[in-house]
């Protein structure tokens, strides 16, 4: 296949695809809610960095939804079709993103190849359920064939900025991680299941970085000659990762809890690991005592969600009300902590209102799931996930504004290190960068711009 015939010479800015990617969800930001950047400071948002964030969101969401759909499929759960539908919607959004750069034919060609590998995963799940080893081997062989086609597509599309051989290795990591997550789930090794889930999601941030770098290097005029590889872009990507992962794992753990699933403890443990990462970031700025104080408050709200799940299962309305009241009190405590820690940079009243929105989304996703209203549950899952990218943007703006000297831009001379080629199978420490350590507002699920965003939506 001659891939180049599908591509337009002049692409649209991929940053324009943000609404179709589910990041804006028909909402708009109020200019007054964004932290003003000092003159000469590193840019947190521009066409290039926004492109990277958009691809990070879609690619990481793909990995998460793929794992969930495969679990639902092998378990024969009633929400499998809805989970698969959410994964298909993610494919549509990702294909629109590609089309915004390479035209409709390019987007269609990408969608055909990308969709095929999802189909092969479905074949693998079906073969596993039927204990058909021959069909499993066939599905794996087809996934190998997919890697070659997808790598050739991206090599051609980017003018060989991304090399086919390296892409094949990166795609092999992606395929293996999803297969490992599924295989370990089937045999009941849930610790490895959720390790693989976290690794597969994390890996896609390297893919997003590599692909966005290639596109911005290929079409510099369309992205104002900006780079995706800056300290502020790294901070934004890492915060996006932590925040969105919290929402995703919280929703999944709540589903597992109400179902009495055997992997509930492992899902909850993965959520706790995410909390540990956030707490480590706080401790790196405020010291051990500050990190511990943060962790105690943050962990409490996860505990209150567990209480709500238990009360729902027991049909104990009084206990549900008590859990909701505890969540309200948590908001007050968390807001007060951050107000004091940031010396008033984040206002307690605004933070309380913003936290309520985050809590409400998780409750909506859970309640609609328990009511078997899956048509509501999975769009809410996607909304809760994408909202965290807005949080990441707002928090990054605040951090860069507070520590501008830490974000000096050094123009890279070559492709940055990404996950587009081979990557270690061991999970990288999420807080193992200086920029993430500066995230003193890492709890800002509650920042004021979230409030204005909702008002704009109404």
C-alpha positions in Angstrom: 0.0 0.0 0.0 1.3 3.5 -0.9 0.6 5.3 2.3 1.8 8.7 1.1 -1.1 9.1 -1.3 -3.4 9.5 1.6 -1.7 12.6 3.0 -2.4 16.3 2.4 0.6 18.6 1.9 -0.6 21.2 4.4 -2.3 19.9 7.6 -4.6 21.7 9.9 -3.3 22.4 13.3 -4.0 19.3 15.4 -4.7 21.5 18.3 -8.0 22.3 16.7 -9.1 18.7 17.3 -9.3 19.2 21.1 -13.1 19.4 21.2 -13.6 16.3 19.1 -11.2 14.4 21.3 -13.4 14.8 24.3 -11.1 17.2 26.1 -13.4 20.1 25.9 -16.7 18.3 25.8 -18.5 21.3 24.4 -17.2 23.4 27.3 -15.0 26.5 27.0 -12.4 28.0 29.3 -12.9 31.4 30.7 -9.8 33.6 30.1 -10.1 35.0 33.6 -9.6 31.6 35.1 -6.2 30.8 33.6 -3.1 31.8 35.5 -1.4 34.7 33.8 2.2 33.8 32.8 5.0 36.2 33.4 6.8 37.8 30.5 9.4 35.5 29.0 8.3 32.5 31.0 8.1 29.0 29.5 4.8 28.4 27.7 2.4 25.8 29.3 0.0 26.0 26.4 0.6 26.5 22.7 -0.3 24.6 19.6 2.6 22.1 20.0 2.2 21.4 23.7 -1.6 21.2 23.3 -1.1 18.6 20.5 1.0 16.5 22.8 -1.6 16.7 25.6 -4.4 15.8 23.2 -2.5 12.7 21.9 -1.5 11.7 25.5 -5.2 11.8 26.5 -6.5 9.7 23.6 -3.6 7.2 23.6 -3.6 6.6 27.3 -7.3 6.4 27.4 -7.2 3.8 24.6 -4.9 1.6 26.8 -7.1 1.9 29.8 -10.4 1.2 28.0 -8.8 -1.7 26.1 -7.9 -3.4 29.4 -11.3 -2.7 30.8 -13.1 -4.0 27.7 -11.1 -7.2 27.6 -11.9 -7.9 31.3 -15.6 -7.3 30.7 -15.5 -9.5 27.6 -13.9 -12.5 29.3 -16.2 -12.1 32.3 -19.3 -11.9 30.1 -20.4 -8.7 31.9 -23.5 -6.8 30.9 -21.5 -3.6 30.3 -19.1 -5.1 27.7 -20.9 -3.5 24.8 -20.8 -0.1 26.5 -17.1 -0.5 27.3 -16.3 -1.6 23.8 -18.4 1.3 22.5 -16.3 3.7 24.6 -13.2 2.2 23.1 -14.6 2.6 19.6 -15.4 6.3 20.4 -11.9 6.8 21.5 -10.8 5.3 18.1 -13.1 7.8 16.3 -11.6 10.7 18.2 -8.0 9.6 17.5 -8.8 9.1 13.8 -10.2 12.6 13.7 -7.0 13.9 15.3 -5.0 12.2 12.5 -7.4 13.5 9.9 -6.9 17.1 11.2 -3.3 16.8 10.2 -3.3 14.4 7.2 -6.7 14.9 5.8 -9.8 12.7 5.7 -8.2 10.0 3.7 -5.3 9.8 6.1 -7.7 9.6 9.0 -9.7 6.9 7.3 -6.5 4.9 6.5 -5.3 5.2 10.1 -8.7 4.2 11.5 -8.8 1.1 9.4 -5.4 -0.1 10.6 -5.9 1.0 14.2 -9.3 -0.6 14.5 -7.9 -3.9 13.2 -5.7 -4.4 16.2 -8.7 -3.8 18.5 -10.5 -6.5 16.6 -7.5 -8.9 17.0 -7.6 -8.3 20.8 -11.3 -9.2 20.7 -10.4 -12.4 18.8 -7.8 -13.2 21.5 -10.4 -12.7 24.3 -12.9 -14.9 22.5 -10.3 -17.6 21.8 -9.3 -17.5 25.5 -12.9 -18.0 26.6 -13.2 -20.9 24.2 -9.9 -22.4 25.2 -8.9 -22.4 21.6 -5.1 -22.2 21.5 -5.0 -22.3 17.7 -7.3 -19.2 17.6 -5.2 -17.5 20.2 -2.0 -18.0 18.2 -3.8 -16.7 15.1 -4.8 -13.6 16.9 -1.3 -13.0 18.1 0.0 -13.5 14.6 -2.5 -11.0 13.3 -1.3 -8.5 16.0 2.2 -9.0 14.7 1.0 -8.2 11.2 -0.8 -5.1 12.5 2.4 -3.8 14.0 4.1 -3.8 10.6 1.2 -2.1 8.9 0.8 0.6 11.6 4.6 1.2 11.7 4.7 1.6 7.9 1.8 4.0 8.0 3.4 6.3 10.6 6.8 6.1 9.0 5.3 7.2 5.7 3.0 9.8 7.3 5.8 11.5 9.2 8.3 11.5 6.4 10.3 8.9 8.2 10.8 11.1 11.3 9.4 8.0 13.0 11.3 4.9 11.8 9.3 1.8 11.0 11.6 -0.6 12.7 11.6 1.4 15.9 7.9 1.9 15.7 7.4 -1.9 15.4 9.3 -2.3 18.7 7.2 0.3 20.4 4.0 -1.2 19.2 5.2 -4.6 20.4 5.5 -3.2 23.9 2.0 -1.8 23.7 0.6 -5.1 22.4 2.5 -7.2 25.0 1.4 -5.0 27.9 -2.3 -5.4 27.0 -1.9 -9.2 26.5 0.0 -9.5 29.8 -2.7 -7.5 31.6 -5.4 -9.8 30.2 -3.5 -13.1 30.6 -2.7 -12.3 34.2 -6.3 -11.4 34.8 -7.5 -14.7 33.4 -5.2 -16.7 35.6 -6.0 -14.7 38.7 -2.7 -13.0 39.1 -4.2 -9.6 39.8 -1.2 -7.9 41.1 0.6 -8.4 37.8 -2.7 -7.4 36.0 -2.8 -4.0 37.5 1.0 -3.5 37.2 0.6 -4.1 33.5 -2.4 -1.8 33.3 -0.5 1.1 34.9 2.5 0.3 32.7 0.4 0.2 29.5 -1.2 3.6 30.3 2.2 5.1 31.2 3.8 3.8 28.0 1.3 5.7 25.9 2.6 9.0 27.1 5.9 8.2 25.5 4.0 7.4 22.3 2.2 10.7 22.5 5.4 12.6 23.0 7.1 10.9 20.0 4.2 11.3 17.6 3.6 15.0 18.6 7.3 15.7 18.2 7.3 14.2 14.7 4.2 16.1 13.6 5.5 19.5 14.9 8.9 18.9 13.3 7.2 18.0 10.0 4.9 21.0 9.9 6.7 23.7 12.0 4.7 26.6 10.5 1.4 25.0 11.6 2.7 24.9 15.2 4.4 28.3 15.3 7.8 26.6 15.4 7.2 25.5 18.9 8.5 22.3 20.5 6.8 19.7 22.6 10.0 18.9 24.5 10.2 21.5 27.3 10.3 21.4 31.1 6.8 22.8 31.4 5.5 20.3 28.8 7.0 17.5 30.8 5.4 18.8 34.0 2.0 19.1 32.3 2.3 15.5 30.9 3.2 14.0 34.3 0.4 15.8 36.1 -2.1 14.8 33.4 -0.9 11.2 33.9 -1.4 11.2 37.7 -4.7 13.0 37.7 -6.3 11.0 34.9 -5.0 7.8 36.3 -6.6 8.6 39.7 -10.0 9.1 38.1 -9.7 6.0 36.0 -8.6 3.7 38.8 -11.1 5.1 41.3 -14.0 4.4 38.9 -12.7 0.9 38.1 -12.2 0.0 41.8 -15.7 1.2 42.6 -17.1 -1.1 39.9 -15.1 -4.0 41.2 -16.2 -3.3 44.7 -19.9 -3.3 44.0 -19.5 -6.5 41.9 -17.6 -8.3 44.7 -14.9 -9.0 42.1 -11.9 -11.0 43.1 -9.6 -8.4 41.8 -11.0 -5.6 43.9 -8.1 -5.6 46.3 -5.6 -5.3 43.5 -7.5 -2.5 41.8 -7.7 -0.7 45.1 -3.9 -1.3 45.6 -3.2 0.3 42.2 -5.3 3.3 43.3 -3.3 3.5 46.5 0.0 3.4 44.5 -1.3 6.5 42.6 -1.9 8.2 45.9 1.6 7.3 47.0 2.9 9.0 43.9 0.9 12.2 44.6 2.0 12.2 48.2 5.7 11.8 47.2 5.4 14.9 45.1 3.9 16.9 48.0 6.6 15.6 50.4 9.4 16.6 48.0 8.2 20.2 48.5 6.8 20.4 52.0 8.9 17.6 53.6 7.9 14.3 55.1 5.3 15.8 57.5 3.6 17.7 54.7 3.5 14.7 52.5 2.0 12.6 55.3 -0.6 15.2 56.1 -1.6 15.4 52.5 -1.7 11.6 52.2 -3.9 11.3 55.2 -6.5 13.7 53.8 -6.3 12.5 50.2 -6.6 8.8 51.3 -9.7 9.7 53.4 -11.8 10.6 50.4 -10.9 7.3 48.7 -12.0 5.6 51.9 -15.3 7.5 51.8 -15.9 6.3 48.3 -15.4 2.7 49.5 -17.9 3.4 52.3 -20.4 4.6 49.6 -19.8 1.5 47.6 -20.4 -0.8 50.6 -23.5 1.2 51.6 -24.9 0.8 48.1 -24.3 -2.9 48.1 -26.1 -3.2 51.5 -28.9 -0.9 50.4 -28.2 1.2 53.5 -29.4 4.7 52.6 -28.3 6.1 56.0 -24.8 4.8 55.4 -24.8 6.3 51.9 -25.8 9.7 53.3 -23.1 9.4 55.9 -20.5 8.7 53.2 -21.6 11.7 51.2 -21.4 13.9 54.3 -17.9 12.6 54.9 -17.0 13.5 51.3 -18.3 17.0 51.9 -16.2 17.3 55.0 -13.2 16.0 53.1 -13.5 18.8 50.6 -13.3 21.4 53.4 -10.2 19.8 54.9 -8.5 19.3 51.6 -9.2 22.9 50.6 -7.9 24.3 53.9 -4.7 22.2 53.6 -3.9 23.6 50.2 -4.9 27.1 51.0 -2.5 27.1 53.9 0.2 25.2 52.0 0.2 27.6 49.1 -0.2 30.7 51.3 -3.5 31.6 49.8 -2.5 31.1 46.1 -5.4 28.6 46.0 -8.5 29.9 47.7 -10.3 27.4 50.0 -13.8 28.4 48.9 -13.0 28.0 45.2 -11.3 24.7 45.9 -14.2 23.3 47.8 -16.5 24.0 44.8 -14.0 22.5 42.4 -13.6 19.3 44.4 -17.3 18.8 44.5 -17.3 18.6 40.7 -14.7 15.8 40.7 -16.5 13.9 43.4 -19.9 14.2 41.6 -18.5 12.8 38.4 -17.1 9.7 40.1 -20.4 9.2 41.9 -22.3 9.6 38.7 -20.2 7.1 36.9 -20.7 4.6 39.8 -24.4 5.2 40.3 -25.2 4.8 36.6 -23.1 1.6 36.6 -25.0 0.1 39.5 -28.3 1.1 37.9 -27.1 -0.7 34.7 -27.4 2.6 32.8 -24.3 1.8 30.9 -25.1 4.4 28.2 -24.5 7.0 30.9 -21.8 5.3 32.8 -19.1 5.1 30.1 -19.5 8.6 28.7 -19.2 9.7 32.3 -16.0 7.6 32.6 -14.6 9.4 29.6 -15.6 12.8 30.8 -14.1 12.2 34.2 -10.9 11.1 32.6 -10.6 14.0 30.2 -11.5 16.6 32.8 -8.3 15.7 34.6 -6.3 17.1 31.6 -7.9 20.4 32.3 -6.8 20.1 35.9 -3.3 19.3 34.7 -3.2 22.4 32.5 -4.4 24.6 35.3 -2.0 23.2 37.9 0.9 23.4 35.5 0.1 27.1 34.8 0.2 27.7 38.5 3.4 25.9 39.2 5.3 27.5 36.3 4.0 30.9 37.4 5.3 30.2 40.9 8.7 28.8 39.9 9.5 30.4 36.5 13.3 29.9 36.9 12.8 26.2 37.0 11.3 26.1 33.5 14.0 27.6 31.2 13.6 26.3 27.7 16.5 24.6 26.0 15.7 23.8 22.4 16.3 20.1 21.6 18.4 19.2 18.6 17.0 15.7 18.0 14.0 13.6 18.7 13.3 13.4 22.5 13.4 10.1 24.4 10.0 8.5 24.1 8.2 5.2 24.1 8.0 5.0 20.3 10.8 2.5 20.3 11.6 -0.2 22.9 10.8 0.6 26.5 11.6 -1.1 29.8 8.8 -3.3 31.0 9.3 -2.1 34.5 7.2 0.8 35.6 9.0 4.1 35.8 8.7 6.1 39.1 6.0 8.7 38.4 7.7 11.3 40.6 11.2 10.7 39.3 11.7 14.1 37.7 12.4 17.5 39.2 9.4 19.2 37.6 7.0 16.8 39.1 8.6 17.4 42.5 7.6 21.1 42.1 3.9 20.2 41.8 2.8 21.7 45.1 -0.6 22.1 43.7 -0.8 18.5 42.7 -4.1 18.3 44.5 -5.7 21.0 42.5 -8.6 19.0 41.2 -10.4 21.9 42.7 -8.8 24.9 41.0 -11.0 27.9 40.3 -11.0 27.5 36.5 -12.9 24.3 36.9 -15.8 26.4 38.3 -15.8 28.8 35.5 -15.7 25.9 33.0 -18.9 24.5 34.4 -20.6 27.9 34.3 -19.6 28.2 30.6 -21.1 24.8 29.9 -24.4 25.9 31.4 
